Amino acid sequence: MSILDASVARLDGTPSTLRELTGGRPALLVNVASKCGLTPQYGGLERLQETYGGPRFTVVGFPCNQFLGQEPGTSEEIAEFCSATYGVTFPMTEKIDVNGDDRHQVYLGLVESPNEKGEAGDVAWNFEKFLVDADGTVVARFSPTVEPEDPQVIAAIEATLA
């Protein structure tokens, strides 16, 4: 089964699949948090959505509270924060676990891919980024501290869209 067939709930609770959220487009999948030192990356993620989003690409946010409780809010609070603070327009899911026994099925396959340092395994922190092609295959993985608009992220996105 492709990760695109994994069931996910949208931030408003509506049942969906990753395929529906991505619309069959390449996507940057990111575990996000509202109370993290890396939270300003929401701005860069939204700029990627504005630049590349539409019929060819999307960002998808996966709120996660596994890293020092840095995503404590309800779905409504997360939606309000993201909209009011960063103008987020890309799709987001309800909170999920990205590590451990309750790891969401989307992340079961993602964590097998190595990042830019050649390291695979558990998600290290909030804002780890996985670029997948339209078939759900991981094309690239970027550590949390790699900014969304870093040249290596941009190059990987543009290569996926070529």
C-alpha positions in Angstrom: 0.0 0.0 0.0 1.2 3.5 -0.8 1.5 6.1 1.9 -1.0 8.0 -0.2 -3.7 5.5 0.7 -3.2 6.1 4.4 -6.2 7.4 6.3 -5.8 10.8 7.8 -8.1 13.2 9.4 -8.0 16.8 8.2 -7.5 19.4 10.9 -11.3 20.0 11.0 -11.8 16.3 11.7 -13.0 15.3 8.3 -11.8 11.8 7.3 -9.5 11.8 4.3 -6.5 10.1 2.8 -3.1 11.5 2.1 -3.9 11.1 -1.6 -6.9 13.4 -1.2 -4.8 15.9 0.7 -2.0 16.0 -1.9 -4.4 15.8 -4.8 -2.0 13.4 -6.6 0.7 16.1 -6.6 4.2 16.0 -5.3 4.2 17.3 -1.7 6.4 18.4 1.2 5.2 16.6 4.3 6.2 18.3 7.5 5.5 17.5 11.2 4.7 20.9 12.7 4.3 22.5 16.1 3.1 25.9 17.3 5.3 26.4 20.4 8.7 25.5 19.0 11.8 27.5 18.3 11.4 26.4 14.7 7.8 27.5 14.4 8.7 30.5 12.3 9.3 27.9 9.5 5.6 28.1 9.0 6.3 31.3 7.1 8.7 29.6 4.7 6.4 26.7 4.2 3.5 29.0 3.3 5.8 30.9 0.9 6.6 27.5 -0.8 2.9 26.9 -1.0 2.4 30.3 -2.6 5.2 29.8 -5.0 4.8 26.2 -6.1 1.4 25.2 -4.8 -1.7 24.8 -7.0 -2.1 22.0 -9.5 1.5 20.9 -9.4 2.6 20.8 -5.7 1.4 21.2 -2.1 2.7 21.4 1.5 1.0 19.2 4.0 1.3 19.9 7.8 1.1 17.2 10.4 0.8 18.7 13.9 2.6 16.6 16.4 2.9 17.0 20.2 5.6 14.4 20.8 8.5 16.9 21.2 8.4 18.5 24.6 4.6 19.1 24.3 5.2 21.9 21.8 1.8 21.4 20.0 -0.6 21.4 23.0 -3.6 23.0 21.3 -6.8 21.7 20.0 -7.4 21.4 16.3 -9.3 24.7 16.4 -6.5 26.5 18.3 -3.9 25.1 15.8 -6.0 26.3 12.9 -6.5 29.7 14.4 -2.8 30.1 15.3 -1.6 29.0 11.8 -4.1 31.2 10.0 -3.7 34.3 12.1 0.0 34.2 12.6 1.4 32.8 9.3 -1.6 32.9 6.9 -1.3 29.1 6.4 -3.4 27.9 3.4 -1.9 24.4 2.9 -3.7 21.4 4.1 -3.1 20.2 7.7 -4.2 17.1 9.5 -5.2 16.5 13.1 -2.4 15.8 15.6 -0.5 12.5 15.0 2.4 10.7 16.4 5.5 10.5 14.1 7.5 8.2 16.4 6.9 5.3 18.7 4.3 2.6 19.0 1.5 4.9 17.8 3.5 6.2 14.8 1.0 7.2 12.1 1.0 4.9 9.1 2.1 7.8 6.8 5.3 8.1 8.8 6.0 4.3 8.9 7.4 4.5 5.4 8.8 8.0 5.6 11.3 7.3 8.4 13.0 4.6 6.4 14.4 7.3 4.0 17.7 9.0 4.9 18.0 12.8 5.3 20.6 15.1 3.7 23.2 13.7 6.1 22.4 10.0 5.2 20.6 9.3 8.4 17.3 7.4 8.4 15.2 6.5 11.4 12.9 8.3 13.9 11.9 11.9 13.2 14.4 14.0 15.2 12.3 17.0 16.0 9.5 19.3 14.8 9.7 20.5 11.2 11.4 17.5 9.7 10.6 17.6 6.0 9.8 14.8 3.5 9.5 15.5 -0.2 7.4 12.9 -1.9 6.6 12.6 -5.6 3.0 12.2 -7.0 3.2 8.5 -6.4 4.1 9.0 -2.7 7.7 7.9 -3.1 10.1 9.8 -0.8 12.4 11.9 -3.0 14.3 13.8 -0.2 14.3 14.2 3.5 15.5 17.3 5.3 16.4 17.7 9.0 14.3 20.1 11.1 17.0 22.9 11.0 17.0 23.0 7.2 14.8 25.9 6.4 11.9 25.4 4.0 13.4 27.9 1.5 17.0 26.5 1.7 18.4 26.1 -1.8 18.6 22.3 -1.4 14.9 22.1 -0.6 14.0 24.4 -3.5 16.3 22.4 -5.9 14.6 19.1 -4.8 11.1 20.6 -5.3 11.9 22.0 -8.7 13.5 18.7 -9.8 10.4 16.9 -8.7 8.2 19.3 -10.7 10.4 19.1 -13.9 
